[in-house]
């Protein structure tokens, strides 16, 4: 059922006479659980009949043109998502400091959010009804956290009692026409080495249903008191993992025509090893998971600068970029020769220390506004400059992890502070000049 929280737009409300406590229970006689059902069952080119239950359990109906559904969606309460019952040894939400906004501590395990927004789910709360609905309504693609196909290893890592065969679930879902993008959070001593190799092979057997597999290093903050002791991914471990995965990529290219398994950029930066060729990343389906961002941007920025040279429209403004230590490593290792040259203005890249989560957390997306503000204040005040911040620092509401807006971060700062772009960084740089 879907709760109505405000009247339908006029004149629809005259037909319905909205009352507090009304809920939509069915469309054309079919029970609905949420707004996705409304869209799935929406007829094409005819009217739809919404069944509405009053607070006193009386029912009424409202005939609605299908095109009008978009107009009234704001009248429905937001979906209440399903939360995660796992106690994963590596869960980053458990490593947050106290005092953050409540939404930061929420663990979702909702296949609808996986379909709508690309959230990763473990499938541990997936009943028969959920699987049937996913297949019936073609909720594709889904994003699934696998971590290990070995049932014993995965059960320990997820901190659950019930032994769930994730491969069996994935076979059922993909056989129903659903595409899956899988993920493994690599925890040294838990699911690396031979366990990782088996997981890659098992999941590749389900290609093309499982389209891609992302492997990312475990994130460890300074707030792990009372949690399972885990080891970080070191440069040596990163190198060994690259060797393992690279060998499997070559094998899979021969067997199924794609590299399939992809390591996040941190592995190559930590080990200071070359990235795979761009064509091995395919469609960059997991770029939001940090897969192939560095080589993709390097290639794009190089092309854009070369085009600007041909047009005599190179950037003219010096820049200071504030990013996490991993971002600075990427600039130093991979972008330096592209972004620095005799025909380009100088770029200064500053790695911001993460005191909010601890120095083991190095990515720009987990920088707090407070840490960035301290870095801004440390810049020479007598030399105003254009300072670029990563867009990954801010959520869709424009706030940082510690609830600071750009205006708050940059308040009383003598520099011009911008939220940068990534794909169009060169155009953004030129516009500043």
Secondary structure by P-SEA (a helix, b strand, c coil): cccccccccaaaaaacccccccccccccccccccaaaaaaaccccbbbbbbbbccccbbbbbbbcccccccccccccccbbbbbccccccccccccccccccccccccccaaaaaccccccccccccaaaaaaaaaacccbbbbbccccaaaaaaaaaccccccaaaaaaaaaaaabbbbbbbbbcccccccaaaaaaaaaaaaaacccccbbbbbccccccccccccccccccaaaaaaaaaaaaaaaaaaaaacccccccccaaaaaaaccccccccccccccccccccaaaaaaaaaaaaaaaaaaaacccccccbbbbbcaaaaaaaacccccccccccccbbbbbbbbcccccccccccccccaaaaaaaaaaccccbbbbbbbbcccccccccccccccccccccccccccccccccaaaaaaaaac
